[in-house]
Amino acid sequence: MTDAPPTSEGKGLARSAGALAGLRVIDLTRVLGGPYCTMVLSDHGADVIKLEPPQGDEVRDWGPPFDSAGDASYFLGVNRNKRSVGLDLSKPAGREVLLRLLEGADVLIENFKPGSMEKWGLGYEQVLKARFPRLVHCRVSGFGGTGPLGGFPGYDAVLQAMTGLMSINGTETSGPTRLGNPIVDIATGLFSAIGILMALQEREKSGLGQYVDMTLHDCGMALLHPHAANYFLNGKRPKPTGNPHPNLAPYSKFKTRTCEIFVAAGNDPAFRKFCEFLGFPEVAQDPRFATNGARVTNRDALTEILEKRFAEEDGHDLTRRMLAAGLPAGPVLHVDEAMAAEHTAHRAMVTELGEYRGLGTPIKLSRTPGGTRAEPPRFAEHTDTVLAARGFSAEELKALRASGVLVEQRRR
């Protein structure tokens, strides 16, 4: 990865070297949580070397859809800006390649089953801490390496189930429902990026790296607000409420003549303004609705009033007028509609480079803007350039290929 921003025309491209320029990241992760983390870092200038096992990152196969080279959308969506090396870590010589790559690296992130790195003689406490004292080693796992569930495998939906997230999603009739996107994996990626950056910030003072222990379990539980807070205070088991918020009203979805909309009134003054805008200020004076607590208690009666009021409105026009009046509201858009929205383009939230299209970075920095620098890599695309830059000779590369340590084609 060079320090210069890309010169190709496109959308949502990086226009600076990035806030993390010069940061070297060795990425041993696969699937989603770890790769999402390293994409966030790479969007902002980190040089991310993705070391893929001989079979490659399995989400290259998680399609359709697939691109022209056979990589699945699932892989393309979280692996831009990275360089790929195919490496067999089960071989001692493969582990020696990793150790050479770690010389001068700032971050190692992996999501092997706890104990795997230790079994290979690459444990943080046993080896890496002393050999690379400035290294930040982040491990992403399902449950961590210790405790009643330590070492067990974890997948997003399983952790949605086990942390209570499914139990508060859906309706009382539907029962616990998986969130439509892999929220635990994505949140773990984001929390991992935060943890890594915290460790790097602390390193500025101490001169030392440290181990960052990230689990899907902990990150899933951290998403339970306000349901956990409600339970801690009232001792009642939270129930799924569907679209309505458990603590606010109105904060829900309604039908209009043209589309469904979502409206939110976060406090009593906002509700009074909301009612004035809709032409019935007396509703805000009704004792059943005068305070948020009363509105939550009398939610059904308020919902009936609002459904009748919204029934003949053009939802797109109404919500635009509400927004202009300072009232939070919006149409319920499908994914394709959200991608095509004018504000999506204005905020560069769809990025394009060559044949690649993806979601843009949401982190907007004024002096060091990030964004797309390179298309997602093909398997082992950058093996020679990455290793040559770390001092591997042509003869060494040839020998490593011959022994099967360096892998050029995925092993199925």
N, C-alpha and C positions, 0 to 999 in steps of 0.2 A: 504494500500500500504506500503510495507516494504522499508527500505533504501537500501537493497541489490539488485543488479542486478539479473535478472532471471538466473536460472541455466539450464533451458531446452535448448536443442539444437535448433537452428533455424537461420534465417537470419535477419539482420537489428535489432538485439536486443540491448537493452540498456546495456552498459557495465560499468555503474557507477550509483550512486544514482541520478545523474542529477543536473544541475545547479539550479533547482528550488526545490530541496529536502527540505522538511520541510514546503513548502507552502501548505496551506489547502484551497481548493476551493469547495464551495457549488454551484452546477450547477443545475439550474432550467430550462435550455433551452431545446428546442426540435428542430427538423427538421435539419437545416444545419449551419447557421451562428454562433450561440452560440456553438453548439457541435464541430464545426471545431476549434473554438478558444480554447476550453478546451482540445481538443486532442493535440493541439500544446503545451499547458502548461503541460499536463500529459506526453507527450513524453520526457519531460526534468525534470521529477521528481515530479511535483506537485501531491498531493493527491486529486483527483477529485471525489467528491461524487455526483453522478447523481441522483437527486430526481425526479422520474418519476410520472406523474399523474396516477390515477387509470387505464386509458386506455393505459398507456404507451406512449413512444415517437412514434408518428404515423408513422414515417418512418420505423419502424420495419415491416410495411405492404407494403412499397413501392417497390414491386417486381412484377414478378420474375426478377432475380433469388432469391431463398431463400436457406438458409443453412439447415442442417439436423434437426435443432431445430425450423425451421420456421421463423427465422429472415431474413429480406431482406438485400441484398448487400448494399443498400443505408445507412442502419443503421450501418452495420459492418464497412463500409469505414471510419467513422468519430467518432467512440466511443470506440476505444481500450483504455486500461490502466485505465478505469474508474470503479467505483463500483456503483452498482444500488440499490436504495431503492425505493419501491413503497409507495407513501405518498399522502394522500388526503388533500390538503391544503384548500379545501372548508370547512372543519370542524375546529372549534376552536382548538381542541386538536391537529390537524395536524399542525397548525401554531405554537403551543407551541413546538412541536417536532423540527420544523425548527429553532425556536429561541434558543433552546438548542444546536442544531448543529452549530449555528453561534457563540457560545461562543468559542473564540480562533481561529475562522476562519479568513483567510486573505482576501478572495475574495468571493463575492456573484455575480453570473451572472444569469440573467433571461431575457426571451423574452416574457413576458406576455404583453397583450395590455396595453398601458400606462393608469394608474389609477387603475389597478387591485391590485397591492401591497398596494396602499394607501387605497383602499376599504376594504382590509383585515386587516388594522391596521399594515401594514408592510412597510409603505413608508419610504424612506431614510431620508428626511428632518423631518418628523413627529416623527419617532420612532428610526430607525436604527442608525442614525448619533450620537445620544446621548447615546444610549445603547451600541453601539459598535464603539467607536470613531476611532479605527484603521482600520475599515473595508473599503475595496474598493468595491463599489457596481456598477457593470456594467449592464446597461440595453441595450438590443438590440431590436430595434423596426423598423417599416417601415418608419415612418416619424417623430418620436419624439412625445412629448405630447402636444405641443403647435403649434400655427401657423395655416394657412389656411387648411393644411392637417393633423394637429396634431391628433393623436389617430386613424387614419385610418389604416387598415391592409395593409401589404406589402408582396409581394412574388417576388422572383428573377426576373422572366420574366417581370412582371409588372413594376418593377423599371428599368430594362434594357430599356423598352419602354419610361418611363417617364423622365429618366435622359439624353436621347440622345444617349445611347450606341447602340441601335438597328439601329438608323438612319445612323450611320457611319459603320455599318457592312453589308456585302453583296455587291452587285453590283448595278449599276444604273438601270439595267433591273430587278433584283430580288426585289429591294426595301428594306426597313428596315428588317433586319433579326436577330432573336435571336441568340446570341452566343451559341455554342453547349454545353458549360458547364455553370453551375450556377455561373458565375463570380462575380456577386454582392454579393451573399451570402458568397462565399469563401473570397472575399476581405473584407467583413464586419467582418468575423471571424479573419482574419489576423490583420486588423486595431484594432479590439477589444483587441487582445492579446497585441499589441503594447501599446494601451491606458492603459491597466491594469498594464503592466510592468512599464510604466512611472509613474503611480500613486503610485506604490509600491516603486519606486526609490525616489520619492518626500517624501514619508512617512518616509524614513530614516532620512530626515532633519527635518521635522515638527512633526513627531510622529502621524500624523493624516491621516486617509483615506479620500476618496472623492468619488463623484458620477461621473461615466463615462457614458456619454450620446451618444450612438452609434446608427446610423440609416442607413438602407439600402440606403435611399435617398442620404445622404451625401457621403457615401462610393462609391456608383455608380457614382456620379458626379466627385469624386476624380480620377476616372479612365479615364477621358476624354482627357488626354494628348496624342498627341499634338493638337487634334482637337479644344479644347477650346482655347488653346494658339493661334492657327491660327486665330480663329474667333475674339479673342480680338484684334489682330493686324490688320487684313484686313477687318473685318466686314462682311465677306462672309460666308454664311451657308455651313458648311462642308457637303460633299457628300460621300456616300460609294464608295470605289475604288476597292473593291474586294481584291485580294492578294497584289497588288502594294502598297507601302507606299506613303502617300500623300506628303511627303516632301523629299523623297530620290529616286534616280534611279541609277543603278538597285537595287531593293530591292523587289523581287517578285519570283513567282513560274514559272518554265519552264519545258517542257517535254523533256525527253531524250529517247533513244532507249529502256531502261529497266525500268525506273521509272520517276516520277516527282521529281524535286529538287527545293530547294529554295536557292537563292544566294543573298548576301548583300554586297554592297560597300558603306561604310559609309562616305567616303570623297574622295577628288580628287586624292591624292596619292594612296589610295587604289584602285581606279578605274584604274589608270594607271598600277598598278601592276597586276590587274585583266586582263586587255587587253594584257599585255605582256605574262602572263601565257597562255592565250587562243590563242596566236600566231597572234594577229592583233593589235600591238601597235599603228598603225595609227588611229585606232578608237578613242583612247584617245586624239589624236591631232585634230580630227575633231571639228571645232568650235561649231557644234551642241551638242557635248558631252564633251567638255573640262572642264566644270564646272558642279557642281551638279545642279545649277539653270537651266542651259541650258539642261541638261539631263532630268530634270523633264518636262520642256517645250516640249522637243522632245522625250518624252517617247515612243511613238508608233514606231518611226523610229528605236530607239535603241532596242526595243523589237523584231522587225523583224530580226535584225542582230543576236541577241543572240539566238533566236529560231532556226535559220538556223544553227548556230554553234553547238548547243547542240543536234540537232536531232539524230545524229548517235553515240552519246557517251553512254557508260555504266554509268548511273547516280551514282551508288554506288561507282564505282572506281573513277570517276571524282571528286566527292565531297570529297572523302578521300584524293586524291592528292591535291585538293585545300586547304583543311584544313592543310595538311602538309606544304603547301607553305605559310600559314598564311592568307588565304583568307576565310572568313566566308561563309560556304555553307553546305548543308546537304540534304540527301534524305528525301522525304515526306513519313513518316512511318505511318502505321496503328497502333492502340493502341496495338494489340497483338504483332506486330513487335517491338514496342518500349519497351514493357515489357520483351521481349526475348533478347534485345540487350546486348552485352558484357559489354558496359560501364554502363548500368543500373545496372547490377550485381555488377560491381566494386564499384559503388557509393552506394550500399546497398539501392537502391530505390524501390526494392520489398522486403518486410519484411514477414517473415513466423514464426509462432509459433503455434504448434499443427496443427489444421485444418484451422487456420486463415491465410489468405494471404491478404496483403494490400500494399498501397504505403508507402515507408519509409519516415522518416523525412528528409527534405532538409536542416535542420539546423545542421551543423557539427561543434562541439566544440571539441577542442583538449584534454582538461583535464577532462571534464565532458560530455562525449558523451551521447546523448539521444537515444531513439528508443523504440521499442516495449517491454513492461513489462508484459502485460497480454492481453488475448483475450477480445474482446468486451463482456460486461456482458449480461447475460440473465436478463429478467425483475425481479427486486426485489431480485436478487441473493445474495446480500450482506447485506440485511436488518439487520439481527441479529448481524453480526460482527461489522458493522458500529455503530449501536446504543449502543451495549454493551460497545464499546470502549468509548462512551460518557456518560457512567454511567447509562444507562437504565437497570433496573433489569429484570429478567425473568418474574416476575409478571406484570411489566409495559408493556412489549412487548406483553404478552398474552392478556392484557386488551385492548391495542391499536389495536390488530388484531380483537378482538371480536367486537369492536365498528366500525370497517371498516376504521380506520385511516391509519393503515398499510395494504397494499394491496399485496397479494401474487400472485394472478392470474389476468391477465389483464381483465378489464371489457370492453366487446365489445359493 
